[in-house]
């Protein structure tokens, strides 16, 4: 079976126009394999080397003071590119984020992303729900996804939420047959600020164990069946004749 790796990505910026010098201040990425969140993510805050606009600060709350000691984009560019290298990007309103990313990559000499290769969930949502509101909050409400922690925008939190929205847009939980699908917003947040962070937090298998009383009750039940019941064969206590 072919493994499809996708990277759900979001950014926060100093403003709305990279052509006028606005820069990226935060990147958040969540990894999906065959549309299932793996628990691996990338998260970094970035010093934009320019002041934050009032409008952008009202959206994400990242101040000049907070970002002052964070690395510049050039310092994290290769780590970021290594993380996304073999995955297909999934972005809400992809043209915005790709425009900013490509402006940053041009400064560091890295190749740009091709917008046509990116999955744009805003376009998907507009095709699936024409005429309806299709921003991230509206889609969360439509699909019953908990976004109560989204009091302000944050790149990693929004990427986690978008991963859940994307799964719904392509068919919902049945994509993974409900096996090992973990809601993206339940993935752990990076404890590292100012540097890229990878963490693997794959869910553990739950093992149900019988109590002594339950085991004794079952043994008593099996004794009432007489002969060599299939239960004994299943448990390895008897072999088929």
N, C-alpha and C positions, 0 to 999 in steps of 0.2 A: 504494500500500500504506500502510495506516495505521501510524504509528509509535507504539508503546506504550512510554511511559517509566515505569520503576519505580525506586524508591529503596529499596535494602536497608539497613536501619537497625538500630543497636544503641546502647544507652546503658550507662554505668556510674554508680552512685549512691553516696550516703553510707550507705544502709541500704535496708530493704525496704518502708518505708511512707511514701509522700509525704504522707498525711493527718496524720502525726505530725511533719512538718517535714523529712523526708529530702529531699535535693536531688540533681540531676544533676551529675556531675563530668566526664563525657566523652560526646561524641557522635561516632559514626562512620557515614558513609553511603557507599554504592557505587551508582553509576548503571548501570542496565541499559536498553538500547533493544531492544525486541522480544526480551527475555530474554537478550541478549548483553551482557556487561560492556564498557563503552566505555573504561575507563581513567580516567574522571572520578570524583572522590570529594570528600567534605567531612569534615574532621576537626577537632575542637577539644577542648581541656581547659578546664574551667570551675571558677572559685573558688566553692564552694557557700555560702560565708559561714556555715558551721557546721562543727563537728568531724566527722571521719570516725569511723564506728563500727569497732570491732575486727573484727567479722565481715566488713564490706565491704572493709576494708583487706586481710584475708587472701585475699579473692577476686581483687582487681585490683591491689593494691600501690600505689595512689595515696595518698600521704601528705598531711597538712595542709601540711607544709613545701613539697612539690612544687607544690601547687595555690595557694599563697599569692599568687603574682604573676600568676596567670592571670586572664583577664577574667571578670566576673560574667555570668550568663545574659542580663541585659538588654542588655549590650554586644554580644552576638553574635546575639540573637534574630532580627533582621531578615535578616542574612546567611543564617542557617539556613533561615528561612522562604522566602527567595528561591530557595535551592537546591532545596528540596523542592516548591516551589509547584505545578508542573504534572505531578508524578509521583505514582504510587500507592505508598504505603508497603508494604514487605514486612518483617515483623518476626517473630521467634520468641518466642512467648508475648506477643502484642501488647498484651494488657490491662495488663501491668506497665509497659512502656515508654510507652504512650499515657497511662496514669494520671500518670506523672511528667512527661511533656512537657506535658500539659494543665494541670497544676498550675503549671509554670513559665510557660506562655503566659498563664495567668490573671493572673499578677503583672505582666506586661508589656503587657496589654491586647490581645494578639493572639487571633484566633479559635481555638477548640480543634479538634483533629482528631476526626473521627467514627470511632469504633472499627469500625463496620460497613463502612467503606470501606477498611479495612486488610486486607491479605492476611496471615493468621496461619499461619506455616509449622508451628507446633506442632500446630494443629488439622488441617492437611493431613497431617502425619506420623501423627497418631493414627488418622485415617481410612484411611490407606494401610497402616499397620502396627499394627493394633489389638493391644493386650496387650503390645507390645514397648516397650523403653526408647526414648524419642524426644527425649532431650536432644541438644544439638548434638554432643557428643563421640560419643554412640551413633550418630547419623546419619552422622557422618564415617566411623566404622568400617564401617557398613553399606554405604556407597557408595564406599569406598576413597579418601576425600579426606584429604589430608595435613594433619593438625592438630598436627604435632609441635612447632610454635612456640608453641602455646597452653599454655604453662606456667602462666600466669595469664590471667584474662579481660582483654580490651582491646576497646574499642568498635569501632575500625576493623578490627582483625584479625578479630574475630568477625563483623563485617558482610561482610568479604571471604569468610570461610569459609561463612557463611550463603548468600551469593550462589551458591556452588557447590552447596550442599545444595538450595536452591530449584530450580535448574536440573534437578537429578536428580529432585526431587519432581514436576515437571511433565512429565517425560519424558526427561530426560537430554540428552546432547550432540546428539541428533538434532533437537532443537528448532531449532538453527541449522544443520543439515545439515553440521556440522563446519567451516563456513566462518567464519573469524575468531573462533570462540569461544575466549576466553582464560580460563583458570582465574582466578577472582577473587583467590585468595591470591597470585597472581604479580604483581598490580598493585603499583606503587610505593607505599611509605608516605610520608606527608607529612613533610617535614623541618621543618615549622613547628609549634611547640608554643605553645599559648596563643591562637592565632587560627585562624579557619576557613581551610581551604586547598582550592583547586581546582587540579587538575592534569590535563592531557590527555596521555595516554601511549599513543596508539593504536599497535597493532602495525604494523611496516613490512612491506611485501611483500618476500619473499625472491626474488631474481633469480639463477637458476642460470646460470653462464657456462662455456662450453666452453674447454678448454685448446687450445693450438695442435696438440698431438699428437692429441687427440680429433677436432679439426676435419679434420686431414689424413687420419686413418683413415676418417672418414665420407666425405670426398671420393673416396678411393680405392674405397670400397665402391660409391658412386654410379656411378663410371666403369665398373664391371663390369656395370651393368644395360643399357647400350647405349641408343641412341635418345634419346628425351626422357622419362625416367622422371618419375613424379609428384613425386618428391622435389625435382627441379629446379623444377617448377611451384610447389610449396609454398614453396620458398625464394625465388621470384621470379627464378630464373635462366632460366626458359623459360616461354613462354606457350602455352596450349592451342591446338591447331590448329582 
